[in-house]
Amino acid sequence: MQKGIGAVCLVAALWLLWRGHDVAGSIGSQFTQAFTGAPMGKATHYYLAGVAMGLLGGFLIFWQRK
């Protein structure tokens, strides 16, 4: 059960990272960054959530309960 949840978390992490990459390349994000100089907010949130979900999934798959 634990490895199944970990696998689902890894799939969700890949989707979040892909979605962040997609949002970062959008016209609206590039327009905002060009005029305000601010980093890409929504894309950064997707990236951070993807990394966190990936770490959780890896932990669930490789951590052995005793």
Rosetta blueprint (number, residue, H / E / L):
1 M L
2 Q H
3 K H
4 G H
5 I H
6 G H
7 A H
8 V H
9 C H
10 L H
11 V H
12 A H
13 A H
14 L H
15 W H
16 L H
17 L H
18 W H
19 R H
20 G H
21 H H
22 D H
23 V H
24 A H
25 G L
26 S L
27 I H
28 G H
29 S H
30 Q H
31 F H
32 T H
33 Q H
34 A H
35 F H
36 T H
37 G L
38 A L
39 P L
40 M L
41 G H
42 K H
43 A H
44 T H
45 H H
46 Y H
47 Y H
48 L H
49 A H
50 G H
51 V H
52 A H
53 M H
54 G H
55 L H
56 L H
57 G H
58 G H
59 F H
60 L H
61 I H
62 F H
63 W L
64 Q L
65 R L
66 K L
